Amino acid sequence: MILADMTFTFSHDHVGITVTVADLDATVAWYSRNLGFAVDQRFESHGTTFVYLTAGDVKIELLAGASNRGGEP
């Protein structure tokens, strides 16, 4: 069997990226300015800020604060 002859199909709803709280606004601005994304949703839940960016059929989920759940060391 040759892998080049195989076809793989998958679909996904979005890509999630974790950023620091300090970098969240700059990250949103960069995706908007450089790649044409717009904020679709922004909300907080359980100490994490979620921002959904969209451009056409592409959706990116930014998560800020998710890696800091344990508090300061």
C-alpha angles and dihedrals in degrees: 000000000000116000092212088069093056124094121212121196126184138155134204137185100221148333119251122214125184116216133171119265089243091055099043100094093043090050092051090049092049094051090046097046100039104030104025098245121155129204108258098173137000124184144141128236131168093349095310126109114217122199121183114201121192136192113172108309093343120101127185123191115207116197120195122186096016093114092050097063094119093058127231116336 
